[in-house]
Amino acid sequence: MNLHSDFKIILFGSFINQQSYNDIDIIVLYNSNFITSNKILGFREKLISSFNKKYSINLDISLLSYVENTLVDFLSKINKYIEIEQEE
């Protein structure tokens, strides 16, 4: 599995648009042909738990497959977002 092409992490919402925020909104775009539902749900739970313990802030994580994003074109409806670069 090539994680660099199989998923992307996108930040959006008040965290990047405002001075104050009460949570961090994240979309995880993933390739459902290579990442199973159980794996992506497990990843989501671990990310929420570890981030909350370390930084004491809530993550609001939406999971969206590339196919689903193609159908609803969600990213084009967000005014501003940041794609987190993945290290090789």
Helices and strands as residue ranges (DSSP letters): H 3-6, E 7-12, H 14-17, E 23-30, H 37-55, E 58-65, H 66-72, G 74-77, E 81-84
